[in-house]
Amino acid sequence: MLKPDGQWATLTPEDPLFEQVFDSEGQIGVVVGVSLKVKPQTYKSKPYAFSFTNPNHVRDFLKLVREWELQPTSILYFDQGYIKTTHEIAKKKAQKSLEKSGCQR
């Protein structure tokens, strides 16, 4: 690590400064190299997509996830307004691309 005073430092997890460096956003120093110990992945990760007709069904599903003691790493919820807006943006981008290529409808 290069410290603000121009000094080089090597940190290990045991060093008192170690945790502070990661919360400092570069104010304590700049990390210029690391050595990582990588552990093998001990679980399988699979994405799943579910569609619900209203927010109450989402709530009920999440209650079941908790009841079944499942531990998903993340859950994303896109409401109808988000889906509609995203669709409109993608549609406009596709239309611009078609116009640019000369292949209009």
Contact map, one row per residue, 1 for C-alpha under 8 A:
111000011110000000000000000011111000000000000000000000000000000000000000000000000000000000000000000000000
111101111000000000000000000011110000000000000000000000000000000000000000000000000000000000000000000000000
111111111000000000000000000111000000000000000000000000000000000000000000000000000000000000000000000000000
011111100000000000000000001110000000000000000000000000000000000000000000000000000000000000000000000000000
001111100000000000000000000000000000000000000000000000000000000000000000000000000000000000000000000000000
011111110000000000000000000000000000000000000000000000000000000000000000000000000000000000000000000000000
011111111000000000000000000000000000000000000000000000000000000000000000000000000000000000000000000000000
111001111100000000000000000000000000000000000000000000000000000000000000000000000000000000000000000000000
111000111110000000000000000000000000000000000000000000000000000000000000000000000000000000000000000000000
100000011111000000000000000000000000000000000000000000000000000000000000000000000000000000000000000000000
100000001111111011000000000000000000000000000000000000000000000000000000000000000000000000000000000000000
000000000111111001000000000000000000000000000000000000000000000000000000000000000000000000000000000000000
000000000011111001100000000000000000000000000000000000000000000000000000000000000000000000000000000000000
000000000011111101000000000000000000000000000000000000000000000000000000000000000000000000000000000000000
000000000011111111000000000000000000000000000000000000000000000000000000000000000000000000000000000000000
000000000000011111110000000000000000000000000000000000000000000000000000000000000000000000000000000000000
000000000010001111111000000000000000000000000000000000000000000000000000000000000000000000000000000000000
000000000011111111111100000000000000000000000000000000000000000000000000000000000000000000000000000000000
000000000000100111111110000000000000000000000000000000000000000000000000000000000000000000000000000000000
000000000000000111111111000100000000000000000000000000000000000000000000000000000000000000000000000000000
000000000000000011111111110110000000000000000000000000000000000000000000000000000000000000000000000000000
000000000000000001111111100000000000000000000000000000000000000000000000000000000000000000000000000000000
000000000000000000111111100000000000000000000000000000000000000000000000000000000000000000000000000000000
000000000000000000011111111100000000000000000000000000000000000000000000000000000000000000000000000000000
000000000000000000001111111100000000000000000000000000000000000000000000000000000000000000000000000000000
000000000000000000001001111111000000000000000000000000000000000000000000000000000000000000000000000000000
000100000000000000000001111111000000000000000000000000000000000000000000000000000000000000000000000000000
001100000000000000011001111111000000000000000000000000000000000000000000000000000000000000000000000000000
111100000000000000001000011111100000000000000000000000000000000000000000000000000000000000000000000000000
111000000000000000000000011111110000000000000000000000000000000000000000000000000000000000000000000000000
110000000000000000000000000011111100000000000000000000000000000000000000000000000000000000000000000000000
110000000000000000000000000001111100000000000000000000000000000000000000000000000000000000000000000000000
100000000000000000000000000000111110000000000000000000000000000000000000000000000000000000000000000000000
000000000000000000000000000000111111000000000000000000000000000000000000000000000000000000000000000000000
000000000000000000000000000000001111100000000000000000000000000000000000000000000000000000000000000000000
000000000000000000000000000000000111110000000000000000000000000000000000000000000000000000000000000000000
000000000000000000000000000000000011111000000000000000000000000000000000000000000000000000000000000000000
000000000000000000000000000000000001111100000000000000000000000000000000000000000000000000000000000000000
000000000000000000000000000000000000111110000000000000000000000000000000000000000000000000000000000000000
000000000000000000000000000000000000011111000000000000000000000000000000000000000000000000000000000000000
000000000000000000000000000000000000001111110000000000000000000000000000000000000000000000000000000000000
000000000000000000000000000000000000000111110000000000000000000000000000000000000000000000000000000000000
000000000000000000000000000000000000000011111000000000000000000000000000000000000000000000000000000000000
000000000000000000000000000000000000000011111100000000000000000000000000000000000000000000000000000000000
000000000000000000000000000000000000000000111110000000000000000000000000000000000000000000000000000000000
000000000000000000000000000000000000000000011111000000000000000000000000000000000000000000000000000000000
000000000000000000000000000000000000000000001111100000000000000000000000000000000000000000000000000000000
000000000000000000000000000000000000000000000111110000000000000000000000000000000000000000000000000000000
000000000000000000000000000000000000000000000011111000000000000000000000000000000000000000000000000000000
000000000000000000000000000000000000000000000001111100000000000000000000000000000000000000000000000000000
000000000000000000000000000000000000000000000000111110000000000000000000000000000000000000000000000000000
000000000000000000000000000000000000000000000000011111101100000000000000000000000000000000000000000000000
000000000000000000000000000000000000000000000000001111101000000000000000000000000000000000000000000000000
000000000000000000000000000000000000000000000000000111111100000000000000000000000000000000000000000000000
000000000000000000000000000000000000000000000000000111111110000000000000000000000000000000000000000000000
000000000000000000000000000000000000000000000000000001111111000000000000000000000000000000000000000000000
000000000000000000000000000000000000000000000000000111111111100000000000000000000000000000000000000000000
000000000000000000000000000000000000000000000000000101111111110000000000000000000000000000000000000000000
000000000000000000000000000000000000000000000000000000111111111000000000000000000000000000000000000000000
000000000000000000000000000000000000000000000000000000011111111100000000000000000000000000000000000000000
000000000000000000000000000000000000000000000000000000001111111110000000000000000000000000000000000000000
000000000000000000000000000000000000000000000000000000000111111111000000000000000000000000000000000000000
000000000000000000000000000000000000000000000000000000000011111111100000000000000000000000000000000000000
000000000000000000000000000000000000000000000000000000000001111111110000000000000000000000000000000000000
000000000000000000000000000000000000000000000000000000000000111111111110000000000000000000000000000000000
000000000000000000000000000000000000000000000000000000000000011111111110000000000000000000000000000000000
000000000000000000000000000000000000000000000000000000000000001111111100000000000000000000000000000000000
000000000000000000000000000000000000000000000000000000000000000111111100000000000000000000000000000000000
000000000000000000000000000000000000000000000000000000000000000011111110000000000000000000000000000000000
000000000000000000000000000000000000000000000000000000000000000011111111000000000000000000000000000000000
000000000000000000000000000000000000000000000000000000000000000011001111100000000000000000000000000000000
000000000000000000000000000000000000000000000000000000000000000000000111111000000000000000000000000000000
000000000000000000000000000000000000000000000000000000000000000000000011111000000000000000000000000000000
000000000000000000000000000000000000000000000000000000000000000000000001111100000000000000000000000000000
000000000000000000000000000000000000000000000000000000000000000000000001111110000000000000000000000000000
000000000000000000000000000000000000000000000000000000000000000000000000011111000000000000000000000000000
000000000000000000000000000000000000000000000000000000000000000000000000001111100000000000000000000000000
000000000000000000000000000000000000000000000000000000000000000000000000000111110110000000000000000000000
000000000000000000000000000000000000000000000000000000000000000000000000000011111110000000000000000000000
000000000000000000000000000000000000000000000000000000000000000000000000000001111111000000000000000000000
000000000000000000000000000000000000000000000000000000000000000000000000000000111111100000000000000000000
000000000000000000000000000000000000000000000000000000000000000000000000000001111111110000000000000000000
000000000000000000000000000000000000000000000000000000000000000000000000000001111111111000000000000000000
000000000000000000000000000000000000000000000000000000000000000000000000000000011111111100000000000000000
000000000000000000000000000000000000000000000000000000000000000000000000000000001111111110000000000000000
000000000000000000000000000000000000000000000000000000000000000000000000000000000111111111000000000000000
000000000000000000000000000000000000000000000000000000000000000000000000000000000011111111100000000000000
000000000000000000000000000000000000000000000000000000000000000000000000000000000001111111110000000000000
000000000000000000000000000000000000000000000000000000000000000000000000000000000000111111111000000000000
000000000000000000000000000000000000000000000000000000000000000000000000000000000000011111111100000000000
000000000000000000000000000000000000000000000000000000000000000000000000000000000000001111111110000000000
000000000000000000000000000000000000000000000000000000000000000000000000000000000000000111111111000000000
000000000000000000000000000000000000000000000000000000000000000000000000000000000000000011111111100000000
000000000000000000000000000000000000000000000000000000000000000000000000000000000000000001111111110000000
000000000000000000000000000000000000000000000000000000000000000000000000000000000000000000111111111000010
000000000000000000000000000000000000000000000000000000000000000000000000000000000000000000011111111100000
000000000000000000000000000000000000000000000000000000000000000000000000000000000000000000001111111110000
000000000000000000000000000000000000000000000000000000000000000000000000000000000000000000000111111111110
000000000000000000000000000000000000000000000000000000000000000000000000000000000000000000000011111111110
000000000000000000000000000000000000000000000000000000000000000000000000000000000000000000000001111111100
000000000000000000000000000000000000000000000000000000000000000000000000000000000000000000000000111111100
000000000000000000000000000000000000000000000000000000000000000000000000000000000000000000000000011111110
000000000000000000000000000000000000000000000000000000000000000000000000000000000000000000000000011111111
000000000000000000000000000000000000000000000000000000000000000000000000000000000000000000000010011001111
000000000000000000000000000000000000000000000000000000000000000000000000000000000000000000000000000000111
